[in-house]
Amino acid sequence: MAKSWAKSSWRSKPRVQMPTYADGAAVVSVQKDLEKQPPLVFAGEVRRLKRALGDVANGKAFLLQGGDCAESFAEFDADSIRDTFRVLLQMAVILTFSAKSPVVKVGRIAGQFAKPRSSDSEVHDEKELPSYRGDIINDIGFSDAERAHDPRRMLQAYSQSAATLNLLRAFSQGGYADIHRVHSWTLGFTECEKAEKYRDLAERITDALDFMDAAGVNANRIHTLQTVDFYTSHEALLLEYEESLCRIDSTSGLHVAGSGHFIWIGDRTRQPDGAHVEFCRGVQNPIGIKCGPSLTADDLRILLEKLNPQNEPGRITLICRFGAGKVAGHLPNLIRAVKSEGSKVVWSCDPMHGNTIKSATGYKTRPFARVLAEVKEFFGVHEGEGTYPGGVHFEMTGKDVTECTGGVSAVSDSTLEDRYHTACDPRLNASQSLELAFLVAEEIASRVASQKAENGLIRSVAD
């Protein structure tokens, strides 16, 4: 697909949001060590995900993408992985029932260690040090040694990602993902008095599962009711790491990013002639493009031509992040540009990044109401443009944190400090994530009902 491309081609392009390593020899040594390691994901899995995303692009499935803003070395444990995986499965069941179509499940996990920053440095108590750029680059602690860019951290990121993937594969294929078990967890959420309004949908899912059991369609006979396909994703920001894990697919002879199934290009690194676009154009993985208010229709056309010249369904996901109240001012132009090119893309909504504010108590937070508002605006614009709103993208965790305000968990400015644990950006907690799934499900159900009514009208006119 990519002419005159090698996995190191990005080195000849302008680079932004990348670390400056003092010891070049150490970087080379780390890269050699990584090149000896097995890839974290495999070409067959990547192809399977691309086919599933192709169904999303064609309006036959829905994408749920979620997980940590930035994975941490210090907070790495099996319980955290399990809890986030569990909440994503619960969200997927709710969305599957409402969308009446498969939900493609992609975690921001097993590789989401690097973060772009608005400034190269930060100041505390009159001391200026390099900004924290994620555990794969430096440490969140504020000292010269901790903030130094250390290439050896790539090896720890690889090791943690491998262990995370090992556990996720066991969970997804070993019976933990049984649909009845997953739904029982959701019923526990709706027993809360504040979540009572979601009980009706949960009970309808129960009735559907009971009917399936009675008809003999159960986990004892249908293996897929006990297992799920679960994929990993991260921002492909640290290109030395990405290059080291890039491999040749023995089936196709083409390059695959072995660091994760799905990689995305951030809003700050999507320069058409930049290093990140150059690397991503040569690998076969599904590629996400974060689309913020500064993205022009012309640049989007260039990016689509560079990254998907064959117009392959499932190759490109456009992850829109504008902020509540701003979607209608930006999204229609991008949709029309894609339409004019005939490009096949997945449209996904990231309602987190454009809705970050500073609370009265000084904490960075995201109000639940604004997150929901952007999702609703996203669906509304697509309805008006006659296009398919194919997915949602959340920063969330399975932990009971207090980082985003609002929701049935009733996190307020005054309680943010109770369990504010994020290493970077505020995340939805388990309760807020489930509530948002129910509310997104309402939007999807309304759209499905409208389409059925419209199809019925078309048939009656035809008759």
Buried (B, 14 or more C-beta within 10 A) or exposed (E): BBEEBEBEBBBEBEBBBBBEBEBEEEBEBBBEBBEEBEBBBBBEBBBBBBEBBBBBBBEEBBBBBBBBBBBBBEBBEEEBBBBBBBBBBBBBBBBBBBBEBBBBBBBBBBBBBBBBBEEEEBEEEEEEBBBBBBBBBBBBEBEEEBBBBBBEBBBBBBEBBBBBBEBBEEBBBEEBBBBBBBBEBBBEBBEBEEBEEBBEBBEEBBEEBEEBEEEEEBBEEEEEBBBBBBBBBBBBBBBBBBBBBBBEBEEEEEBBBBBBBBBBBBBBBBBBEBBBBBBBBBBBBBBBBBBBBEBEBEBBBEBBBBBBEEBBBBBBBBBBBBBBEBBEEBBBEBBEBBEEBEBBBBBBBBBBBBBBEEBEEEBBBBBBEBBBBBBBBBBBBBBEBEBBBBBBBBBBBBBEBBBBBBBBBEBBBEBBEEBBEBBBBBBBBBBBBBBBBBBBBBBBBEBBEEEEEEEEEEEEEEE
